[in-house]
Amino acid sequence: MKLLIDEQLLGCGGLLRSIGYDVLLSNETGLQQDSDLVEYAFQNNLFVITEDNGVATLCRFRNVPCLHFDVSLKAKTIVDELKKMNITPQVLQI
């Protein structure tokens, strides 16, 4: 499935493209409005990756597959990587 990468993640989109994913960057569509971008994704059967709450919400309403890379997902990714390196949180003493 082709990925549509929203404007906040263009660098990640370029990296995904360089390792072989079929990627369309949002700035390559010429579309400016979130609603237009989501409609474009719907019409073209694209999987959206975004940090934007509005885009993620529109995707849910239009049944467009979407990965909402929000703060909680970023934190989980960081914690998972730290665990792999055996770096654990320290209990703070007050």
C-alpha positions in Angstrom: 0.0 0.0 0.0 1.3 3.5 -0.9 2.0 5.8 2.1 1.0 9.4 2.2 3.3 11.2 4.6 2.0 14.4 6.1 4.0 17.6 6.3 5.4 17.2 9.8 7.1 14.0 8.8 8.6 14.7 5.4 12.1 13.7 6.6 10.8 10.4 7.7 9.0 10.0 4.5 12.2 10.6 2.5 13.9 7.9 4.6 11.0 5.4 4.1 11.2 6.1 0.4 15.0 5.5 0.3 14.6 2.1 1.9 12.0 1.0 -0.6 8.5 2.0 0.7 6.1 3.5 -1.9 5.8 7.0 -0.5 4.0 10.2 -1.6 4.9 13.3 0.4 2.1 15.7 1.2 4.0 18.6 -0.4 4.1 16.6 -3.7 0.3 16.6 -3.9 -0.1 20.4 -4.1 -2.9 20.2 -1.6 -3.0 22.7 1.4 -6.1 21.8 3.4 -6.2 18.8 5.7 -9.7 17.8 4.4 -8.4 17.9 0.8 -5.4 15.7 1.7 -7.6 13.1 3.5 -10.0 13.1 0.6 -7.1 12.6 -1.8 -5.9 9.7 0.4 -9.4 8.2 0.4 -9.8 8.5 -3.4 -6.3 7.0 -4.1 -6.3 4.2 -1.4 -3.4 5.7 0.5 -2.2 5.0 4.1 -1.7 8.3 5.9 1.1 8.8 8.4 0.7 12.1 10.4 1.5 13.9 13.6 -1.5 16.2 13.1 -4.6 15.5 15.3 -6.9 17.1 12.8 -5.7 14.9 9.9 -5.9 11.8 12.1 -9.5 12.7 13.1 -10.5 13.3 9.5 -9.0 9.9 8.5 -11.1 8.2 11.2 -14.2 9.9 9.9 -13.4 8.9 6.2 -12.2 5.4 7.1 -8.8 6.2 5.7 -6.1 4.0 7.2 -3.8 6.1 9.3 -0.9 6.0 11.7 -1.2 8.9 14.1 2.4 9.4 15.3 1.4 11.4 18.4 3.3 12.1 21.7 2.3 8.8 23.3 3.5 6.8 20.3 6.8 8.7 20.3 7.2 8.1 24.0 6.5 4.4 23.6 9.0 4.1 20.8 11.7 5.9 23.0 10.9 3.7 26.0 11.1 0.5 23.9 14.5 1.5 22.4 15.8 2.4 25.9 14.7 -1.0 27.2 16.6 -2.7 24.4 19.7 -0.9 25.7 18.9 -1.9 29.3 18.3 1.7 30.3 15.5 1.9 32.9 13.9 4.7 34.7 15.3 5.8 38.0 12.9 6.2 41.0 13.2 9.8 42.1 13.7 10.4 45.8 12.0 13.4 47.2 
